[in-house]
């Protein structure tokens, strides 16, 4: 697993849903098609991420020691900047694990939920979820961040996209697809580096995002 680039010196290293179709896991050479395998693959990716976070944290605090710091803690500054991305590993339904959103401003996020589609919500992930990963797009300017957040906001009312195999539609969105399209359509930044279905964990693992906040890891 690749190491994330940290935006802070002591910073260490997400609920989407699908329909009933069989899908392939886009990020690996092996391609499980049953729901149980797809879910387990994503959980394993989050587990590897969390393990790396804890290892890096402990090495930063206690250089040369191998014992891991197991306590789940909150590190970094909770994202309130426009265009920041929030991911959680909490929750799953059918084939997808976790949830993702884009920050509109310090008080508001834009998210796509299965029952309501794209809408605004309180920017309270640090109390709403147990495990949270806060991200910034490392090649995005302030204008690009604001344009991405505005794109998501302009699509409030669009329905939920149950066809996970079609992340490039701009008429409906699942959660991580909304984040992906917000940056792709406004600045050409492609957070779906492997193509196909974009899972919340993919956004965290992307080379184009930096982890700036964690909670519950």
Biotite code that builds the C-alpha atoms (Angstrom):
import biotite.structure as struc

atoms = struc.array([
    struc.Atom([0.000, 0.000, 0.000], chain_id="A", res_id=1, res_name="UNK", atom_name="CA", element="C"),
    struc.Atom([1.345, 3.361, -0.921], chain_id="A", res_id=2, res_name="UNK", atom_name="CA", element="C"),
    struc.Atom([2.177, 5.877, 1.792], chain_id="A", res_id=3, res_name="UNK", atom_name="CA", element="C"),
    struc.Atom([0.120, 9.046, 1.922], chain_id="A", res_id=4, res_name="UNK", atom_name="CA", element="C"),
    struc.Atom([1.757, 12.467, 1.832], chain_id="A", res_id=5, res_name="UNK", atom_name="CA", element="C"),
    struc.Atom([1.099, 14.326, 5.039], chain_id="A", res_id=6, res_name="UNK", atom_name="CA", element="C"),
    struc.Atom([0.059, 17.958, 5.112], chain_id="A", res_id=7, res_name="UNK", atom_name="CA", element="C"),
    struc.Atom([0.993, 18.268, 8.790], chain_id="A", res_id=8, res_name="UNK", atom_name="CA", element="C"),
    struc.Atom([4.189, 17.127, 10.435], chain_id="A", res_id=9, res_name="UNK", atom_name="CA", element="C"),
    struc.Atom([2.483, 14.979, 13.070], chain_id="A", res_id=10, res_name="UNK", atom_name="CA", element="C"),
    struc.Atom([-0.555, 14.039, 11.007], chain_id="A", res_id=11, res_name="UNK", atom_name="CA", element="C"),
    struc.Atom([-1.073, 10.389, 10.167], chain_id="A", res_id=12, res_name="UNK", atom_name="CA", element="C"),
    struc.Atom([-3.172, 8.570, 8.374], chain_id="A", res_id=13, res_name="UNK", atom_name="CA", element="C"),
    struc.Atom([-15.435, 6.515, 4.505], chain_id="A", res_id=14, res_name="UNK", atom_name="CA", element="C"),
    struc.Atom([-22.758, 5.499, 3.399], chain_id="A", res_id=15, res_name="UNK", atom_name="CA", element="C"),
    struc.Atom([-22.719, 4.589, -0.306], chain_id="A", res_id=16, res_name="UNK", atom_name="CA", element="C"),
    struc.Atom([-25.059, 2.015, -1.746], chain_id="A", res_id=17, res_name="UNK", atom_name="CA", element="C"),
    struc.Atom([-25.580, -0.132, -4.821], chain_id="A", res_id=18, res_name="UNK", atom_name="CA", element="C"),
    struc.Atom([-28.281, -2.067, -6.582], chain_id="A", res_id=19, res_name="UNK", atom_name="CA", element="C"),
    struc.Atom([-28.400, -5.791, -7.113], chain_id="A", res_id=20, res_name="UNK", atom_name="CA", element="C"),
    struc.Atom([-26.132, -6.141, -10.152], chain_id="A", res_id=21, res_name="UNK", atom_name="CA", element="C"),
    struc.Atom([-22.848, -8.040, -9.956], chain_id="A", res_id=22, res_name="UNK", atom_name="CA", element="C"),
    struc.Atom([-19.856, -5.726, -10.131], chain_id="A", res_id=23, res_name="UNK", atom_name="CA", element="C"),
    struc.Atom([-16.104, -6.081, -10.278], chain_id="A", res_id=24, res_name="UNK", atom_name="CA", element="C"),
    struc.Atom([-13.725, -4.532, -7.789], chain_id="A", res_id=25, res_name="UNK", atom_name="CA", element="C"),
    struc.Atom([-11.901, -2.025, -9.935], chain_id="A", res_id=26, res_name="UNK", atom_name="CA", element="C"),
    struc.Atom([-8.715, -1.506, -7.975], chain_id="A", res_id=27, res_name="UNK", atom_name="CA", element="C"),
    struc.Atom([-7.103, -4.915, -7.917], chain_id="A", res_id=28, res_name="UNK", atom_name="CA", element="C"),
    struc.Atom([-6.056, -7.604, -10.351], chain_id="A", res_id=29, res_name="UNK", atom_name="CA", element="C"),
    struc.Atom([-8.463, -10.026, -8.698], chain_id="A", res_id=30, res_name="UNK", atom_name="CA", element="C"),
    struc.Atom([-12.082, -9.163, -9.403], chain_id="A", res_id=31, res_name="UNK", atom_name="CA", element="C"),
    struc.Atom([-14.588, -10.670, -6.974], chain_id="A", res_id=32, res_name="UNK", atom_name="CA", element="C"),
    struc.Atom([-18.167, -10.399, -8.153], chain_id="A", res_id=33, res_name="UNK", atom_name="CA", element="C"),
    struc.Atom([-20.160, -11.539, -5.127], chain_id="A", res_id=34, res_name="UNK", atom_name="CA", element="C"),
    struc.Atom([-21.309, -9.053, -2.515], chain_id="A", res_id=35, res_name="UNK", atom_name="CA", element="C"),
    struc.Atom([-19.437, -10.635, 0.380], chain_id="A", res_id=36, res_name="UNK", atom_name="CA", element="C"),
    struc.Atom([-16.080, -10.563, -1.439], chain_id="A", res_id=37, res_name="UNK", atom_name="CA", element="C"),
    struc.Atom([-16.542, -6.986, -2.635], chain_id="A", res_id=38, res_name="UNK", atom_name="CA", element="C"),
    struc.Atom([-17.366, -5.770, 0.862], chain_id="A", res_id=39, res_name="UNK", atom_name="CA", element="C"),
    struc.Atom([-14.465, -7.684, 2.382], chain_id="A", res_id=40, res_name="UNK", atom_name="CA", element="C"),
    struc.Atom([-12.070, -6.251, -0.185], chain_id="A", res_id=41, res_name="UNK", atom_name="CA", element="C"),
    struc.Atom([-12.999, -2.699, 0.784], chain_id="A", res_id=42, res_name="UNK", atom_name="CA", element="C"),
    struc.Atom([-12.818, -3.477, 4.494], chain_id="A", res_id=43, res_name="UNK", atom_name="CA", element="C"),
    struc.Atom([-9.359, -4.941, 3.960], chain_id="A", res_id=44, res_name="UNK", atom_name="CA", element="C"),
    struc.Atom([-8.265, -1.748, 2.201], chain_id="A", res_id=45, res_name="UNK", atom_name="CA", element="C"),
    struc.Atom([-9.502, 0.364, 5.104], chain_id="A", res_id=46, res_name="UNK", atom_name="CA", element="C"),
    struc.Atom([-7.795, -2.001, 7.548], chain_id="A", res_id=47, res_name="UNK", atom_name="CA", element="C"),
    struc.Atom([-4.467, -1.635, 5.709], chain_id="A", res_id=48, res_name="UNK", atom_name="CA", element="C"),
    struc.Atom([-4.886, 2.122, 5.715], chain_id="A", res_id=49, res_name="UNK", atom_name="CA", element="C"),
    struc.Atom([-5.605, 2.220, 9.447], chain_id="A", res_id=50, res_name="UNK", atom_name="CA", element="C"),
    struc.Atom([-2.665, -0.045, 10.208], chain_id="A", res_id=51, res_name="UNK", atom_name="CA", element="C"),
    struc.Atom([-0.333, 2.236, 8.258], chain_id="A", res_id=52, res_name="UNK", atom_name="CA", element="C"),
    struc.Atom([-1.707, 5.274, 10.062], chain_id="A", res_id=53, res_name="UNK", atom_name="CA", element="C"),
    struc.Atom([-1.053, 3.731, 13.453], chain_id="A", res_id=54, res_name="UNK", atom_name="CA", element="C"),
    struc.Atom([2.429, 2.572, 12.461], chain_id="A", res_id=55, res_name="UNK", atom_name="CA", element="C"),
    struc.Atom([3.385, 5.999, 11.154], chain_id="A", res_id=56, res_name="UNK", atom_name="CA", element="C"),
    struc.Atom([1.941, 7.676, 14.217], chain_id="A", res_id=57, res_name="UNK", atom_name="CA", element="C"),
    struc.Atom([3.877, 5.495, 16.607], chain_id="A", res_id=58, res_name="UNK", atom_name="CA", element="C"),
    struc.Atom([7.138, 5.822, 14.704], chain_id="A", res_id=59, res_name="UNK", atom_name="CA", element="C"),
    struc.Atom([6.743, 9.598, 14.775], chain_id="A", res_id=60, res_name="UNK", atom_name="CA", element="C"),
    struc.Atom([6.223, 9.620, 18.536], chain_id="A", res_id=61, res_name="UNK", atom_name="CA", element="C"),
    struc.Atom([8.600, 6.803, 19.457], chain_id="A", res_id=62, res_name="UNK", atom_name="CA", element="C"),
    struc.Atom([11.278, 6.391, 16.827], chain_id="A", res_id=63, res_name="UNK", atom_name="CA", element="C"),
    struc.Atom([12.907, 2.967, 16.727], chain_id="A", res_id=64, res_name="UNK", atom_name="CA", element="C"),
    struc.Atom([10.186, 1.224, 18.728], chain_id="A", res_id=65, res_name="UNK", atom_name="CA", element="C"),
    struc.Atom([7.967, -1.376, 17.095], chain_id="A", res_id=66, res_name="UNK", atom_name="CA", element="C"),
    struc.Atom([5.044, -1.553, 19.499], chain_id="A", res_id=67, res_name="UNK", atom_name="CA", element="C"),
    struc.Atom([1.987, 0.156, 18.020], chain_id="A", res_id=68, res_name="UNK", atom_name="CA", element="C"),
    struc.Atom([-0.053, 2.839, 19.663], chain_id="A", res_id=69, res_name="UNK", atom_name="CA", element="C"),
    struc.Atom([-3.520, 1.243, 19.657], chain_id="A", res_id=70, res_name="UNK", atom_name="CA", element="C"),
    struc.Atom([-5.578, 4.085, 21.045], chain_id="A", res_id=71, res_name="UNK", atom_name="CA", element="C"),
    struc.Atom([-8.067, 5.561, 18.576], chain_id="A", res_id=72, res_name="UNK", atom_name="CA", element="C"),
    struc.Atom([-7.488, 9.275, 18.481], chain_id="A", res_id=73, res_name="UNK", atom_name="CA", element="C"),
    struc.Atom([-8.308, 12.485, 16.663], chain_id="A", res_id=74, res_name="UNK", atom_name="CA", element="C"),
    struc.Atom([-5.443, 14.158, 14.806], chain_id="A", res_id=75, res_name="UNK", atom_name="CA", element="C"),
    struc.Atom([-5.116, 17.134, 12.525], chain_id="A", res_id=76, res_name="UNK", atom_name="CA", element="C"),
    struc.Atom([-7.601, 19.945, 12.015], chain_id="A", res_id=77, res_name="UNK", atom_name="CA", element="C"),
    struc.Atom([-11.152, 18.973, 11.103], chain_id="A", res_id=78, res_name="UNK", atom_name="CA", element="C"),
    struc.Atom([-11.781, 20.091, 7.485], chain_id="A", res_id=79, res_name="UNK", atom_name="CA", element="C"),
    struc.Atom([-13.959, 23.153, 7.038], chain_id="A", res_id=80, res_name="UNK", atom_name="CA", element="C"),
    struc.Atom([-12.263, 24.552, 3.934], chain_id="A", res_id=81, res_name="UNK", atom_name="CA", element="C"),
    struc.Atom([-14.371, 24.679, 0.780], chain_id="A", res_id=82, res_name="UNK", atom_name="CA", element="C"),
    struc.Atom([-13.584, 21.747, -1.498], chain_id="A", res_id=83, res_name="UNK", atom_name="CA", element="C"),
    struc.Atom([-12.207, 19.488, 1.212], chain_id="A", res_id=84, res_name="UNK", atom_name="CA", element="C"),
    struc.Atom([-13.346, 15.870, 1.121], chain_id="A", res_id=85, res_name="UNK", atom_name="CA", element="C"),
    struc.Atom([-14.623, 13.716, 3.965], chain_id="A", res_id=86, res_name="UNK", atom_name="CA", element="C"),
    struc.Atom([-14.663, 9.912, 3.916], chain_id="A", res_id=87, res_name="UNK", atom_name="CA", element="C"),
    struc.Atom([-15.866, 7.432, 6.516], chain_id="A", res_id=88, res_name="UNK", atom_name="CA", element="C"),
    struc.Atom([-15.605, 3.676, 6.616], chain_id="A", res_id=89, res_name="UNK", atom_name="CA", element="C"),
    struc.Atom([-18.685, 3.470, 8.838], chain_id="A", res_id=90, res_name="UNK", atom_name="CA", element="C"),
    struc.Atom([-21.665, 1.610, 7.438], chain_id="A", res_id=91, res_name="UNK", atom_name="CA", element="C"),
    struc.Atom([-22.420, -0.364, 4.303], chain_id="A", res_id=92, res_name="UNK", atom_name="CA", element="C"),
    struc.Atom([-25.417, -1.464, 2.294], chain_id="A", res_id=93, res_name="UNK", atom_name="CA", element="C"),
    struc.Atom([-25.262, -4.212, -0.285], chain_id="A", res_id=94, res_name="UNK", atom_name="CA", element="C"),
    struc.Atom([-21.852, -3.933, -2.012], chain_id="A", res_id=95, res_name="UNK", atom_name="CA", element="C"),
    struc.Atom([-20.294, -0.654, -0.880], chain_id="A", res_id=96, res_name="UNK", atom_name="CA", element="C"),
    struc.Atom([-18.547, 0.307, 2.328], chain_id="A", res_id=97, res_name="UNK", atom_name="CA", element="C"),
    struc.Atom([-18.556, 3.803, 3.791], chain_id="A", res_id=98, res_name="UNK", atom_name="CA", element="C"),
    struc.Atom([-19.545, 7.233, 2.545], chain_id="A", res_id=99, res_name="UNK", atom_name="CA", element="C"),
    struc.Atom([-17.934, 10.347, 1.016], chain_id="A", res_id=100, res_name="UNK", atom_name="CA", element="C"),
    struc.Atom([-18.839, 13.999, 0.631], chain_id="A", res_id=101, res_name="UNK", atom_name="CA", element="C"),
    struc.Atom([-17.473, 17.393, -0.352], chain_id="A", res_id=102, res_name="UNK", atom_name="CA", element="C"),
    struc.Atom([-17.270, 20.340, 2.029], chain_id="A", res_id=103, res_name="UNK", atom_name="CA", element="C"),
    struc.Atom([-19.242, 23.389, 0.828], chain_id="A", res_id=104, res_name="UNK", atom_name="CA", element="C"),
    struc.Atom([-18.307, 25.654, 3.711], chain_id="A", res_id=105, res_name="UNK", atom_name="CA", element="C"),
    struc.Atom([-17.455, 25.447, 7.393], chain_id="A", res_id=106, res_name="UNK", atom_name="CA", element="C"),
    struc.Atom([-21.063, 24.585, 8.328], chain_id="A", res_id=107, res_name="UNK", atom_name="CA", element="C"),
    struc.Atom([-22.267, 22.634, 5.275], chain_id="A", res_id=108, res_name="UNK", atom_name="CA", element="C"),
    struc.Atom([-21.431, 19.545, 3.235], chain_id="A", res_id=109, res_name="UNK", atom_name="CA", element="C"),
    struc.Atom([-22.924, 18.363, -0.046], chain_id="A", res_id=110, res_name="UNK", atom_name="CA", element="C"),
    struc.Atom([-23.708, 14.639, -0.041], chain_id="A", res_id=111, res_name="UNK", atom_name="CA", element="C"),
    struc.Atom([-25.664, 12.123, -2.098], chain_id="A", res_id=112, res_name="UNK", atom_name="CA", element="C"),
    struc.Atom([-27.897, 9.809, -0.082], chain_id="A", res_id=113, res_name="UNK", atom_name="CA", element="C"),
    struc.Atom([-29.920, 6.873, -1.440], chain_id="A", res_id=114, res_name="UNK", atom_name="CA", element="C"),
    struc.Atom([-33.332, 8.092, -0.286], chain_id="A", res_id=115, res_name="UNK", atom_name="CA", element="C"),
    struc.Atom([-32.968, 11.760, -1.176], chain_id="A", res_id=116, res_name="UNK", atom_name="CA", element="C"),
    struc.Atom([-30.187, 12.111, -3.745], chain_id="A", res_id=117, res_name="UNK", atom_name="CA", element="C"),
    struc.Atom([-27.916, 15.154, -3.624], chain_id="A", res_id=118, res_name="UNK", atom_name="CA", element="C"),
    struc.Atom([-28.528, 17.526, -0.732], chain_id="A", res_id=119, res_name="UNK", atom_name="CA", element="C"),
    struc.Atom([-26.878, 19.648, 1.935], chain_id="A", res_id=120, res_name="UNK", atom_name="CA", element="C"),
    struc.Atom([-26.063, 18.454, 5.436], chain_id="A", res_id=121, res_name="UNK", atom_name="CA", element="C"),
    struc.Atom([-24.385, 19.749, 8.565], chain_id="A", res_id=122, res_name="UNK", atom_name="CA", element="C"),
    struc.Atom([-20.612, 19.613, 8.470], chain_id="A", res_id=123, res_name="UNK", atom_name="CA", element="C"),
    struc.Atom([-20.491, 17.461, 11.586], chain_id="A", res_id=124, res_name="UNK", atom_name="CA", element="C"),
    struc.Atom([-18.730, 14.303, 10.524], chain_id="A", res_id=125, res_name="UNK", atom_name="CA", element="C"),
    struc.Atom([-16.431, 14.522, 13.528], chain_id="A", res_id=126, res_name="UNK", atom_name="CA", element="C"),
    struc.Atom([-19.462, 13.760, 15.703], chain_id="A", res_id=127, res_name="UNK", atom_name="CA", element="C"),
    struc.Atom([-21.660, 11.943, 13.145], chain_id="A", res_id=128, res_name="UNK", atom_name="CA", element="C"),
    struc.Atom([-19.251, 9.094, 12.411], chain_id="A", res_id=129, res_name="UNK", atom_name="CA", element="C"),
    struc.Atom([-16.794, 7.012, 14.394], chain_id="A", res_id=130, res_name="UNK", atom_name="CA", element="C"),
    struc.Atom([-14.044, 6.798, 11.761], chain_id="A", res_id=131, res_name="UNK", atom_name="CA", element="C"),
    struc.Atom([-13.348, 9.839, 9.594], chain_id="A", res_id=132, res_name="UNK", atom_name="CA", element="C"),
    struc.Atom([-10.660, 10.684, 7.042], chain_id="A", res_id=133, res_name="UNK", atom_name="CA", element="C"),
    struc.Atom([-10.335, 14.340, 6.014], chain_id="A", res_id=134, res_name="UNK", atom_name="CA", element="C"),
    struc.Atom([-8.707, 15.010, 2.650], chain_id="A", res_id=135, res_name="UNK", atom_name="CA", element="C"),
    struc.Atom([-7.539, 17.843, 0.448], chain_id="A", res_id=136, res_name="UNK", atom_name="CA", element="C"),
    struc.Atom([-6.864, 17.591, -3.290], chain_id="A", res_id=137, res_name="UNK", atom_name="CA", element="C"),
    struc.Atom([-3.172, 18.269, -3.498], chain_id="A", res_id=138, res_name="UNK", atom_name="CA", element="C"),
    struc.Atom([-3.081, 19.770, -6.999], chain_id="A", res_id=139, res_name="UNK", atom_name="CA", element="C"),
    struc.Atom([-6.150, 21.978, -6.628], chain_id="A", res_id=140, res_name="UNK", atom_name="CA", element="C"),
    struc.Atom([-6.015, 25.746, -6.288], chain_id="A", res_id=141, res_name="UNK", atom_name="CA", element="C"),
    struc.Atom([-8.437, 27.703, -4.120], chain_id="A", res_id=142, res_name="UNK", atom_name="CA", element="C"),
    struc.Atom([-10.483, 28.530, -7.227], chain_id="A", res_id=143, res_name="UNK", atom_name="CA", element="C"),
    struc.Atom([-10.601, 24.861, -8.222], chain_id="A", res_id=144, res_name="UNK", atom_name="CA", element="C"),
    struc.Atom([-11.703, 23.822, -4.748], chain_id="A", res_id=145, res_name="UNK", atom_name="CA", element="C"),
    struc.Atom([-14.466, 26.411, -4.781], chain_id="A", res_id=146, res_name="UNK", atom_name="CA", element="C"),
    struc.Atom([-15.568, 25.412, -8.285], chain_id="A", res_id=147, res_name="UNK", atom_name="CA", element="C"),
    struc.Atom([-15.783, 21.748, -7.268], chain_id="A", res_id=148, res_name="UNK", atom_name="CA", element="C"),
    struc.Atom([-17.878, 22.546, -4.207], chain_id="A", res_id=149, res_name="UNK", atom_name="CA", element="C"),
    struc.Atom([-20.128, 24.823, -6.279], chain_id="A", res_id=150, res_name="UNK", atom_name="CA", element="C"),
    struc.Atom([-20.612, 22.055, -8.864], chain_id="A", res_id=151, res_name="UNK", atom_name="CA", element="C"),
    struc.Atom([-21.831, 19.687, -6.170], chain_id="A", res_id=152, res_name="UNK", atom_name="CA", element="C"),
    struc.Atom([-24.089, 22.386, -4.705], chain_id="A", res_id=153, res_name="UNK", atom_name="CA", element="C"),
    struc.Atom([-25.604, 23.155, -8.125], chain_id="A", res_id=154, res_name="UNK", atom_name="CA", element="C"),
    struc.Atom([-26.684, 19.520, -8.400], chain_id="A", res_id=155, res_name="UNK", atom_name="CA", element="C"),
    struc.Atom([-28.780, 19.546, -5.240], chain_id="A", res_id=156, res_name="UNK", atom_name="CA", element="C"),
    struc.Atom([-31.990, 17.688, -6.059], chain_id="A", res_id=157, res_name="UNK", atom_name="CA", element="C"),
    struc.Atom([-30.399, 15.289, -8.529], chain_id="A", res_id=158, res_name="UNK", atom_name="CA", element="C"),
    struc.Atom([-31.313, 11.664, -7.795], chain_id="A", res_id=159, res_name="UNK", atom_name="CA", element="C"),
    struc.Atom([-29.112, 8.932, -6.418], chain_id="A", res_id=160, res_name="UNK", atom_name="CA", element="C"),
    struc.Atom([-27.272, 6.871, -9.017], chain_id="A", res_id=161, res_name="UNK", atom_name="CA", element="C"),
    struc.Atom([-27.881, 3.194, -8.377], chain_id="A", res_id=162, res_name="UNK", atom_name="CA", element="C"),
    struc.Atom([-25.807, 2.160, -11.397], chain_id="A", res_id=163, res_name="UNK", atom_name="CA", element="C"),
    struc.Atom([-22.356, 2.124, -9.845], chain_id="A", res_id=164, res_name="UNK", atom_name="CA", element="C"),
    struc.Atom([-20.910, 0.907, -13.123], chain_id="A", res_id=165, res_name="UNK", atom_name="CA", element="C"),
    struc.Atom([-21.703, 4.305, -14.649], chain_id="A", res_id=166, res_name="UNK", atom_name="CA", element="C"),
    struc.Atom([-19.778, 6.856, -12.577], chain_id="A", res_id=167, res_name="UNK", atom_name="CA", element="C"),
    struc.Atom([-19.488, 9.220, -15.534], chain_id="A", res_id=168, res_name="UNK", atom_name="CA", element="C"),
    struc.Atom([-23.146, 10.172, -15.717], chain_id="A", res_id=169, res_name="UNK", atom_name="CA", element="C"),
    struc.Atom([-23.844, 13.726, -14.560], chain_id="A", res_id=170, res_name="UNK", atom_name="CA", element="C"),
    struc.Atom([-27.607, 13.271, -14.132], chain_id="A", res_id=171, res_name="UNK", atom_name="CA", element="C"),
    struc.Atom([-27.475, 11.235, -10.939], chain_id="A", res_id=172, res_name="UNK", atom_name="CA", element="C"),
    struc.Atom([-24.792, 10.567, -8.356], chain_id="A", res_id=173, res_name="UNK", atom_name="CA", element="C"),
    struc.Atom([-23.765, 8.116, -5.681], chain_id="A", res_id=174, res_name="UNK", atom_name="CA", element="C"),
    struc.Atom([-21.697, 9.565, -2.861], chain_id="A", res_id=175, res_name="UNK", atom_name="CA", element="C"),
    struc.Atom([-18.101, 9.079, -4.001], chain_id="A", res_id=176, res_name="UNK", atom_name="CA", element="C"),
    struc.Atom([-19.146, 9.654, -7.626], chain_id="A", res_id=177, res_name="UNK", atom_name="CA", element="C"),
    struc.Atom([-20.381, 13.127, -6.660], chain_id="A", res_id=178, res_name="UNK", atom_name="CA", element="C"),
    struc.Atom([-16.961, 13.981, -5.224], chain_id="A", res_id=179, res_name="UNK", atom_name="CA", element="C"),
    struc.Atom([-15.225, 12.557, -8.288], chain_id="A", res_id=180, res_name="UNK", atom_name="CA", element="C"),
    struc.Atom([-17.424, 14.416, -10.786], chain_id="A", res_id=181, res_name="UNK", atom_name="CA", element="C"),
    struc.Atom([-17.178, 17.687, -8.870], chain_id="A", res_id=182, res_name="UNK", atom_name="CA", element="C"),
    struc.Atom([-13.450, 17.838, -9.497], chain_id="A", res_id=183, res_name="UNK", atom_name="CA", element="C"),
    struc.Atom([-13.422, 16.156, -12.909], chain_id="A", res_id=184, res_name="UNK", atom_name="CA", element="C"),
    struc.Atom([-16.063, 18.424, -14.464], chain_id="A", res_id=185, res_name="UNK", atom_name="CA", element="C"),
    struc.Atom([-14.671, 21.681, -13.110], chain_id="A", res_id=186, res_name="UNK", atom_name="CA", element="C"),
    struc.Atom([-10.908, 21.238, -13.293], chain_id="A", res_id=187, res_name="UNK", atom_name="CA", element="C"),
    struc.Atom([-10.170, 17.900, -14.962], chain_id="A", res_id=188, res_name="UNK", atom_name="CA", element="C"),
    struc.Atom([-8.755, 16.419, -11.762], chain_id="A", res_id=189, res_name="UNK", atom_name="CA", element="C"),
    struc.Atom([-9.467, 12.681, -11.885], chain_id="A", res_id=190, res_name="UNK", atom_name="CA", element="C"),
    struc.Atom([-9.771, 11.070, -8.454], chain_id="A", res_id=191, res_name="UNK", atom_name="CA", element="C"),
    struc.Atom([-10.934, 7.813, -10.097], chain_id="A", res_id=192, res_name="UNK", atom_name="CA", element="C"),
    struc.Atom([-7.430, 6.827, -11.118], chain_id="A", res_id=193, res_name="UNK", atom_name="CA", element="C"),
    struc.Atom([-8.284, 3.192, -11.919], chain_id="A", res_id=194, res_name="UNK", atom_name="CA", element="C"),
    struc.Atom([-11.538, 3.845, -13.739], chain_id="A", res_id=195, res_name="UNK", atom_name="CA", element="C"),
    struc.Atom([-14.782, 1.956, -13.234], chain_id="A", res_id=196, res_name="UNK", atom_name="CA", element="C"),
    struc.Atom([-16.623, 2.122, -9.953], chain_id="A", res_id=197, res_name="UNK", atom_name="CA", element="C"),
    struc.Atom([-15.203, 4.693, -7.556], chain_id="A", res_id=198, res_name="UNK", atom_name="CA", element="C"),
    struc.Atom([-15.365, 3.538, -3.957], chain_id="A", res_id=199, res_name="UNK", atom_name="CA", element="C"),
    struc.Atom([-14.900, 5.885, -0.958], chain_id="A", res_id=200, res_name="UNK", atom_name="CA", element="C"),
    struc.Atom([-11.614, 4.142, -0.137], chain_id="A", res_id=201, res_name="UNK", atom_name="CA", element="C"),
    struc.Atom([-10.370, 4.956, -3.658], chain_id="A", res_id=202, res_name="UNK", atom_name="CA", element="C"),
    struc.Atom([-10.544, 8.669, -2.904], chain_id="A", res_id=203, res_name="UNK", atom_name="CA", element="C"),
    struc.Atom([-8.407, 8.210, 0.206], chain_id="A", res_id=204, res_name="UNK", atom_name="CA", element="C"),
    struc.Atom([-5.891, 6.063, -1.668], chain_id="A", res_id=205, res_name="UNK", atom_name="CA", element="C"),
    struc.Atom([-5.637, 8.424, -4.632], chain_id="A", res_id=206, res_name="UNK", atom_name="CA", element="C"),
    struc.Atom([-2.254, 10.015, -5.272], chain_id="A", res_id=207, res_name="UNK", atom_name="CA", element="C"),
    struc.Atom([-4.131, 13.288, -5.812], chain_id="A", res_id=208, res_name="UNK", atom_name="CA", element="C"),
    struc.Atom([-5.390, 13.562, -2.229], chain_id="A", res_id=209, res_name="UNK", atom_name="CA", element="C"),
    struc.Atom([-3.558, 14.325, 1.013], chain_id="A", res_id=210, res_name="UNK", atom_name="CA", element="C"),
    struc.Atom([-4.818, 13.201, 4.382], chain_id="A", res_id=211, res_name="UNK", atom_name="CA", element="C"),
    struc.Atom([-5.102, 16.183, 6.740], chain_id="A", res_id=212, res_name="UNK", atom_name="CA", element="C"),
    struc.Atom([-7.379, 14.816, 9.483], chain_id="A", res_id=213, res_name="UNK", atom_name="CA", element="C"),
    struc.Atom([-8.263, 11.492, 11.054], chain_id="A", res_id=214, res_name="UNK", atom_name="CA", element="C"),
    struc.Atom([-10.640, 10.418, 13.782], chain_id="A", res_id=215, res_name="UNK", atom_name="CA", element="C"),
    struc.Atom([-11.163, 6.972, 15.265], chain_id="A", res_id=216, res_name="UNK", atom_name="CA", element="C"),
    struc.Atom([-8.043, 5.345, 13.818], chain_id="A", res_id=217, res_name="UNK", atom_name="CA", element="C"),
])
